Amino acid sequence: MTDNAKKKPRRVLSAFGSLDKKVRNWKYLPGIRQSCGASPRGEELVYRMNETMLEVGQGASAFRGYIGLAFGAGLVALLFAVVLLLHGAISGSEGIVESVGWGFAVVIWTGLILSVPSILWCTFMFINDFFGYVDAPLRFDRSRRKIYIWANRKGGAQPLELDWDEIKPVAQSASAPPYQFNAFQSVLLVDEDENGDVRFEEKLPRIGQIGAAVLDRQHTLAAYEFVRVFMEQGPQALPPVKEHLTWRVGPRSFVDIFGLIKGTMRDWPRRPQHERRRTAGWLITGVIAMTVFAPVMLPLQLAQGIALRTTRIPVWPENYERMAAEGGPLVPPRGSVPNDSPMLLHEKLIAALWVGSALVVYALIARAWMH
């Protein structure tokens, strides 16, 4: 047996889920020269493009702020616990150990020791979520048949380069208990070795994700097909894009909880009358439900709005910008508008209802706390 055959495959867990062949939930799609069966769609996928280069997002901004808020709350809780433990440790030297026993002292000092890595981890996650990079875009180079994945390394931005003709497109389904019935779907472009294991470059998996992970698999397949058609047939074969991605967002991101207003209610007044009648009940129910849950959900949305303002915008190295310029100016798709469009009147009214509901509950809690 060779040395490679004797080595056991590493169990790696990354942002793309498990990379272990035994447990990863991947479905290989047809080759890049064959359609996956979905119609190409580039809505809220594309940042910029020209004749030879297409820049899309990986959806890293979809949960910005939510994660940072959770770890920030954990950090505050840990610091509070450390203060209590330190007080117990100091008090213990003044007689508590004698009255309670050495077991109490061991518990206190064990808790203090274990709190150090936990505090460091929470601090790192908080800073990365609020002050990291808003997204890690992918660029598809038709002229060179290359994929460039933006990556921030020790020496600065150094993109990963994948060969378009060598990658394997896979549909991934990822879920976690107790949400097994509602899995997130995504399409990954994977560089594998001859054994089917993911290749790594400086501890980074050579994988790119097309767009954000969503619940609708057809949405992710349509985004992949948009990229595939661009690389195989060119931009002239693509359908028009109505909304493109932007790096910075406006007021909508602070109040549109989980994007529900835009996703379900923005175009509702312009829909056919029979469709409005059919969906009116569901929309009213949804508005009422979110009004009830707004006091809990609004802090998450505010955190995301802040994170999308404080995170950094990726900057490509000059040589990659020169390659991109070969196909003309790299600009948003012609005729498209930013995905963070101003709120319409009925959207503002719904947002005001949600914010007002949250403020009333916060005021009642504050009043009860003061009394």
Secondary structure in CASP SS format (residue, H / E / C, confidence):
PFRMAT SS
TARGET T0000
AUTHOR 0000-0000-0000
METHOD secondary structure of the structure
MODEL  1
M C 1.00
T C 1.00
D H 1.00
N H 1.00
A H 1.00
K H 1.00
K C 1.00
K C 1.00
P C 1.00
R C 1.00
R C 1.00
V C 1.00
L E 1.00
S E 1.00
A C 1.00
F C 1.00
G E 1.00
S E 1.00
L C 1.00
D C 1.00
K C 1.00
K C 1.00
V C 1.00
R C 1.00
N C 1.00
W E 1.00
K E 1.00
Y E 1.00
L C 1.00
P C 1.00
G C 1.00
I C 1.00
R C 1.00
Q C 1.00
S C 1.00
C C 1.00
G C 1.00
A C 1.00
S C 1.00
P C 1.00
R C 1.00
G C 1.00
E C 1.00
E C 1.00
L C 1.00
V E 1.00
Y E 1.00
R E 1.00
M E 1.00
N C 1.00
E C 1.00
T C 1.00
M E 1.00
L E 1.00
E E 1.00
V E 1.00
G C 1.00
Q C 1.00
G C 1.00
A C 1.00
S C 1.00
A C 1.00
F C 1.00
R C 1.00
G C 1.00
Y H 1.00
I H 1.00
G H 1.00
L H 1.00
A H 1.00
F H 1.00
G H 1.00
A H 1.00
G H 1.00
L H 1.00
V H 1.00
A H 1.00
L H 1.00
L H 1.00
F H 1.00
A H 1.00
V H 1.00
V H 1.00
L H 1.00
L H 1.00
L H 1.00
H H 1.00
G H 1.00
A H 1.00
I H 1.00
S H 1.00
G H 1.00
S H 1.00
E H 1.00
G H 1.00
I H 1.00
V H 1.00
E H 1.00
S H 1.00
V H 1.00
G C 1.00
W H 1.00
G H 1.00
F H 1.00
A H 1.00
V H 1.00
V H 1.00
I H 1.00
W H 1.00
T H 1.00
G H 1.00
L H 1.00
I H 1.00
L H 1.00
S H 1.00
V H 1.00
P H 1.00
S H 1.00
I H 1.00
L H 1.00
W H 1.00
C H 1.00
T H 1.00
F H 1.00
M H 1.00
F H 1.00
I H 1.00
N H 1.00
D H 1.00
F H 1.00
F H 1.00
G C 1.00
Y E 1.00
V C 1.00
D C 1.00
A C 1.00
P C 1.00
L E 1.00
R E 1.00
F E 1.00
D E 1.00
R C 1.00
S C 1.00
R C 1.00
R C 1.00
K E 1.00
I E 1.00
Y E 1.00
I E 1.00
W C 1.00
A C 1.00
N E 1.00
R E 1.00
K C 1.00
G C 1.00
G E 1.00
A E 1.00
Q C 1.00
P C 1.00
L E 1.00
E E 1.00
L E 1.00
D E 1.00
W C 1.00
D C 1.00
E C 1.00
I C 1.00
K E 1.00
P E 1.00
V E 1.00
A E 1.00
Q E 1.00
S E 1.00
A E 1.00
S C 1.00
A C 1.00
P C 1.00
P C 1.00
Y C 1.00
Q C 1.00
F C 1.00
N C 1.00
A C 1.00
F E 1.00
Q E 1.00
S E 1.00
V E 1.00
L E 1.00
L E 1.00
V E 1.00
D C 1.00
E E 1.00
D C 1.00
E C 1.00
N C 1.00
G C 1.00
D C 1.00
V E 1.00
R C 1.00
F E 1.00
E E 1.00
E C 1.00
K C 1.00
L E 1.00
P E 1.00
R C 1.00
I E 1.00
G E 1.00
Q E 1.00
I C 1.00
G C 1.00
A C 1.00
A C 1.00
V E 1.00
L C 1.00
D C 1.00
R H 1.00
Q H 1.00
H H 1.00
T H 1.00
L H 1.00
A H 1.00
A H 1.00
Y H 1.00
E H 1.00
F H 1.00
V H 1.00
R H 1.00
V H 1.00
F H 1.00
M H 1.00
E H 1.00
Q H 1.00
G C 1.00
P H 1.00
Q H 1.00
A H 1.00
L C 1.00
P C 1.00
P C 1.00
V C 1.00
K C 1.00
E E 1.00
H E 1.00
L C 1.00
T C 1.00
W C 1.00
R C 1.00
V C 1.00
G C 1.00
P C 1.00
R H 1.00
S H 1.00
F H 1.00
V H 1.00
D C 1.00
I H 1.00
F H 1.00
G H 1.00
L H 1.00
I H 1.00
K H 1.00
G H 1.00
T H 1.00
M H 1.00
R C 1.00
D C 1.00
W H 1.00
P H 1.00
R H 1.00
R C 1.00
P C 1.00
Q H 1.00
H H 1.00
E H 1.00
R H 1.00
R H 1.00
R H 1.00
T H 1.00
A H 1.00
G H 1.00
W H 1.00
L H 1.00
I H 1.00
T H 1.00
G H 1.00
V H 1.00
I H 1.00
A H 1.00
M H 1.00
T H 1.00
V H 1.00
F H 1.00
A H 1.00
P H 1.00
V H 1.00
M H 1.00
L H 1.00
P H 1.00
L H 1.00
Q H 1.00
L H 1.00
A H 1.00
Q H 1.00
G H 1.00
I H 1.00
A H 1.00
L H 1.00
R H 1.00
T H 1.00
T C 1.00
R E 1.00
I C 1.00
P C 1.00
V C 1.00
W C 1.00
P C 1.00
E H 1.00
N H 1.00
Y H 1.00
E H 1.00
R H 1.00
M H 1.00
A H 1.00
A H 1.00
E C 1.00
G C 1.00
G C 1.00
P C 1.00
L C 1.00
V E 1.00
P C 1.00
P C 1.00
R C 1.00
G C 1.00
S C 1.00
V E 1.00
P E 1.00
N C 1.00
D C 1.00
S C 1.00
P C 1.00
M C 1.00
L C 1.00
L H 1.00
H H 1.00
E H 1.00
K H 1.00
L H 1.00
I H 1.00
A H 1.00
A H 1.00
L H 1.00
W H 1.00
V H 1.00
G H 1.00
S H 1.00
A H 1.00
L H 1.00
V H 1.00
V H 1.00
Y H 1.00
A H 1.00
L H 1.00
I H 1.00
A H 1.00
R H 1.00
A H 1.00
W H 1.00
M H 1.00
H C 1.00
END
